[in-house]
Amino acid sequence: MSKILMLGGTAILGSGNERVCYIHPDNPKLCVKVYHTQDEIFKHTKVMRQQNEMEFFYFRSLSLRKVPFLYLPRCYGWVETDLGRGLLFDRIVNDDGSPSQSITELMVQGKISKSEVVEILNNIGDYLNQYKVNICDVNPDHILMQNVNGELIPKIIDGVGSRYNNWKLYIISYCPYFSKKKIKHQWDKMKSMVLGA
């Protein structure tokens, strides 16, 4: 029987309408996404979107298509926790173990210039288009800049795939051609939000 991860009392990385993201209690380079209680979820929304199931399916489809995880964290599948079943991902941290900051934080602090940000966003956009990786939640806070040996590598930590675990998810997973227009629209919107920060 696999070990049950004890997340109660573990540091929380972030919290959304449906899920909470915890630092893995045994490995700070990993994180676990688990659902809020149903009562908590329905305080914020009328529909449970099954984000973990959607992400598991979509990230597996990316692996099957042999998409390089250049700008994405890896998903390692399901784990059992004291708070229910969770989805295990890379936690994006710098090579010294410190938390990676968002692209907007670094830009506001003057640690990266606007022209550097434009280049970074264009590179990510090219990657998304080349490999037909769909973005469903446009939020600049989802782009973290991981410092590895002095090089800043962008990683999109959330909002990848589809907003709902439904037929649209299957279309973008198995017929990625159809997501081309949406990818461009979503990424243009993301660029506007980041550069307007």
Contacts in CASP RR format, 6 or more apart in sequence:
PFRMAT RR
TARGET T0000
AUTHOR 0000-0000-0000
METHOD contacts of the structure
MODEL  1
MSKILMLGGTAILGSGNERVCYIHPDNPKLCVKVYHTQDEIFKHTKVMRQ
QNEMEFFYFRSLSLRKVPFLYLPRCYGWVETDLGRGLLFDRIVNDDGSPS
QSITELMVQGKISKSEVVEILNNIGDYLNQYKVNICDVNPDHILMQNVNG
ELIPKIIDGVGSRYNNWKLYIISYCPYFSKKKIKHQWDKMKSMVLGA
2 79 0 8 1.000
2 80 0 8 1.000
3 80 0 8 1.000
4 80 0 8 1.000
4 81 0 8 1.000
4 82 0 8 1.000
5 24 0 8 1.000
5 25 0 8 1.000
5 26 0 8 1.000
5 32 0 8 1.000
5 79 0 8 1.000
5 80 0 8 1.000
5 81 0 8 1.000
5 82 0 8 1.000
6 25 0 8 1.000
6 81 0 8 1.000
6 82 0 8 1.000
7 22 0 8 1.000
7 25 0 8 1.000
7 32 0 8 1.000
7 34 0 8 1.000
7 81 0 8 1.000
7 82 0 8 1.000
7 83 0 8 1.000
8 22 0 8 1.000
8 82 0 8 1.000
8 83 0 8 1.000
10 22 0 8 1.000
10 23 0 8 1.000
10 24 0 8 1.000
10 25 0 8 1.000
11 22 0 8 1.000
11 23 0 8 1.000
12 20 0 8 1.000
12 21 0 8 1.000
12 22 0 8 1.000
12 23 0 8 1.000
13 21 0 8 1.000
13 22 0 8 1.000
13 23 0 8 1.000
13 31 0 8 1.000
13 91 0 8 1.000
14 20 0 8 1.000
14 21 0 8 1.000
15 21 0 8 1.000
15 36 0 8 1.000
16 36 0 8 1.000
16 44 0 8 1.000
17 36 0 8 1.000
17 41 0 8 1.000
17 44 0 8 1.000
17 45 0 8 1.000
18 35 0 8 1.000
18 36 0 8 1.000
18 41 0 8 1.000
18 44 0 8 1.000
18 45 0 8 1.000
18 48 0 8 1.000
18 49 0 8 1.000
18 51 0 8 1.000
19 33 0 8 1.000
19 34 0 8 1.000
19 35 0 8 1.000
19 36 0 8 1.000
19 51 0 8 1.000
19 52 0 8 1.000
20 33 0 8 1.000
20 34 0 8 1.000
20 35 0 8 1.000
20 36 0 8 1.000
20 83 0 8 1.000
21 31 0 8 1.000
21 32 0 8 1.000
21 33 0 8 1.000
22 31 0 8 1.000
22 32 0 8 1.000
22 33 0 8 1.000
22 34 0 8 1.000
23 30 0 8 1.000
23 31 0 8 1.000
23 91 0 8 1.000
24 30 0 8 1.000
24 31 0 8 1.000
24 32 0 8 1.000
24 88 0 8 1.000
24 91 0 8 1.000
28 91 0 8 1.000
28 93 0 8 1.000
28 97 0 8 1.000
29 90 0 8 1.000
29 91 0 8 1.000
29 93 0 8 1.000
29 97 0 8 1.000
30 76 0 8 1.000
30 88 0 8 1.000
30 89 0 8 1.000
30 90 0 8 1.000
30 91 0 8 1.000
31 88 0 8 1.000
31 89 0 8 1.000
31 90 0 8 1.000
31 91 0 8 1.000
32 79 0 8 1.000
32 81 0 8 1.000
32 86 0 8 1.000
32 87 0 8 1.000
32 88 0 8 1.000
32 89 0 8 1.000
33 51 0 8 1.000
33 52 0 8 1.000
33 55 0 8 1.000
33 86 0 8 1.000
33 87 0 8 1.000
33 89 0 8 1.000
34 52 0 8 1.000
34 81 0 8 1.000
34 83 0 8 1.000
34 84 0 8 1.000
34 85 0 8 1.000
34 86 0 8 1.000
34 87 0 8 1.000
35 41 0 8 1.000
35 52 0 8 1.000
35 84 0 8 1.000
35 86 0 8 1.000
38 48 0 8 1.000
41 48 0 8 1.000
42 48 0 8 1.000
47 164 0 8 1.000
49 163 0 8 1.000
49 164 0 8 1.000
49 165 0 8 1.000
50 164 0 8 1.000
50 165 0 8 1.000
51 165 0 8 1.000
52 85 0 8 1.000
52 86 0 8 1.000
52 87 0 8 1.000
53 165 0 8 1.000
54 161 0 8 1.000
54 162 0 8 1.000
54 164 0 8 1.000
54 165 0 8 1.000
54 169 0 8 1.000
55 75 0 8 1.000
55 87 0 8 1.000
55 160 0 8 1.000
55 161 0 8 1.000
56 75 0 8 1.000
56 77 0 8 1.000
56 78 0 8 1.000
56 87 0 8 1.000
57 165 0 8 1.000
57 169 0 8 1.000
57 173 0 8 1.000
58 134 0 8 1.000
58 160 0 8 1.000
58 161 0 8 1.000
58 162 0 8 1.000
58 169 0 8 1.000
58 172 0 8 1.000
58 173 0 8 1.000
59 72 0 8 1.000
59 74 0 8 1.000
59 75 0 8 1.000
59 160 0 8 1.000
60 75 0 8 1.000
61 173 0 8 1.000
61 174 0 8 1.000
62 69 0 8 1.000
62 72 0 8 1.000
62 131 0 8 1.000
62 133 0 8 1.000
65 131 0 8 1.000
65 176 0 8 1.000
67 131 0 8 1.000
67 133 0 8 1.000
68 131 0 8 1.000
70 127 0 8 1.000
71 124 0 8 1.000
71 127 0 8 1.000
71 153 0 8 1.000
71 154 0 8 1.000
71 155 0 8 1.000
71 156 0 8 1.000
72 133 0 8 1.000
72 155 0 8 1.000
72 156 0 8 1.000
72 160 0 8 1.000
73 89 0 8 1.000
73 90 0 8 1.000
73 91 0 8 1.000
73 92 0 8 1.000
73 155 0 8 1.000
73 157 0 8 1.000
74 89 0 8 1.000
74 90 0 8 1.000
75 87 0 8 1.000
75 88 0 8 1.000
75 89 0 8 1.000
76 88 0 8 1.000
76 89 0 8 1.000
77 87 0 8 1.000
77 88 0 8 1.000
78 85 0 8 1.000
78 86 0 8 1.000
78 87 0 8 1.000
78 88 0 8 1.000
79 85 0 8 1.000
79 86 0 8 1.000
79 87 0 8 1.000
79 88 0 8 1.000
80 86 0 8 1.000
89 157 0 8 1.000
92 99 0 8 1.000
92 100 0 8 1.000
92 144 0 8 1.000
92 146 0 8 1.000
92 155 0 8 1.000
92 157 0 8 1.000
93 99 0 8 1.000
93 100 0 8 1.000
93 146 0 8 1.000
94 100 0 8 1.000
94 146 0 8 1.000
94 147 0 8 1.000
94 148 0 8 1.000
95 147 0 8 1.000
95 148 0 8 1.000
95 149 0 8 1.000
95 150 0 8 1.000
96 147 0 8 1.000
100 144 0 8 1.000
100 145 0 8 1.000
100 146 0 8 1.000
100 147 0 8 1.000
100 155 0 8 1.000
101 109 0 8 1.000
101 144 0 8 1.000
101 145 0 8 1.000
102 140 0 8 1.000
102 141 0 8 1.000
102 142 0 8 1.000
102 143 0 8 1.000
102 144 0 8 1.000
102 145 0 8 1.000
103 112 0 8 1.000
103 117 0 8 1.000
103 120 0 8 1.000
103 121 0 8 1.000
103 140 0 8 1.000
103 143 0 8 1.000
103 144 0 8 1.000
103 145 0 8 1.000
103 154 0 8 1.000
103 194 0 8 1.000
104 140 0 8 1.000
104 141 0 8 1.000
104 143 0 8 1.000
104 194 0 8 1.000
104 197 0 8 1.000
106 112 0 8 1.000
106 145 0 8 1.000
106 152 0 8 1.000
107 113 0 8 1.000
107 114 0 8 1.000
107 117 0 8 1.000
107 194 0 8 1.000
107 197 0 8 1.000
108 197 0 8 1.000
112 120 0 8 1.000
112 145 0 8 1.000
112 152 0 8 1.000
114 195 0 8 1.000
117 194 0 8 1.000
117 195 0 8 1.000
118 191 0 8 1.000
118 195 0 8 1.000
120 145 0 8 1.000
120 152 0 8 1.000
120 154 0 8 1.000
121 187 0 8 1.000
121 190 0 8 1.000
121 191 0 8 1.000
121 194 0 8 1.000
121 195 0 8 1.000
123 154 0 8 1.000
124 143 0 8 1.000
124 154 0 8 1.000
124 156 0 8 1.000
124 187 0 8 1.000
125 183 0 8 1.000
125 187 0 8 1.000
127 133 0 8 1.000
128 134 0 8 1.000
128 135 0 8 1.000
128 183 0 8 1.000
128 187 0 8 1.000
129 180 0 8 1.000
129 183 0 8 1.000
129 184 0 8 1.000
132 172 0 8 1.000
132 176 0 8 1.000
132 177 0 8 1.000
132 179 0 8 1.000
132 180 0 8 1.000
132 183 0 8 1.000
133 160 0 8 1.000
133 161 0 8 1.000
133 183 0 8 1.000
134 160 0 8 1.000
134 161 0 8 1.000
134 162 0 8 1.000
134 172 0 8 1.000
134 176 0 8 1.000
134 179 0 8 1.000
134 182 0 8 1.000
134 183 0 8 1.000
134 186 0 8 1.000
135 156 0 8 1.000
135 159 0 8 1.000
135 160 0 8 1.000
135 161 0 8 1.000
135 183 0 8 1.000
135 186 0 8 1.000
135 187 0 8 1.000
135 190 0 8 1.000
136 159 0 8 1.000
136 160 0 8 1.000
136 161 0 8 1.000
136 162 0 8 1.000
136 163 0 8 1.000
136 186 0 8 1.000
137 158 0 8 1.000
137 159 0 8 1.000
137 163 0 8 1.000
138 186 0 8 1.000
138 189 0 8 1.000
138 190 0 8 1.000
138 193 0 8 1.000
139 158 0 8 1.000
139 159 0 8 1.000
139 193 0 8 1.000
140 190 0 8 1.000
140 193 0 8 1.000
140 194 0 8 1.000
140 197 0 8 1.000
142 156 0 8 1.000
142 157 0 8 1.000
142 158 0 8 1.000
142 159 0 8 1.000
143 154 0 8 1.000
143 155 0 8 1.000
143 156 0 8 1.000
143 157 0 8 1.000
143 190 0 8 1.000
143 194 0 8 1.000
144 154 0 8 1.000
144 155 0 8 1.000
144 157 0 8 1.000
145 152 0 8 1.000
145 153 0 8 1.000
145 154 0 8 1.000
145 155 0 8 1.000
146 152 0 8 1.000
146 153 0 8 1.000
146 154 0 8 1.000
146 155 0 8 1.000
147 153 0 8 1.000
161 169 0 8 1.000
161 172 0 8 1.000
162 168 0 8 1.000
162 169 0 8 1.000
162 172 0 8 1.000
171 178 0 8 1.000
171 179 0 8 1.000
172 178 0 8 1.000
172 179 0 8 1.000
172 182 0 8 1.000
END
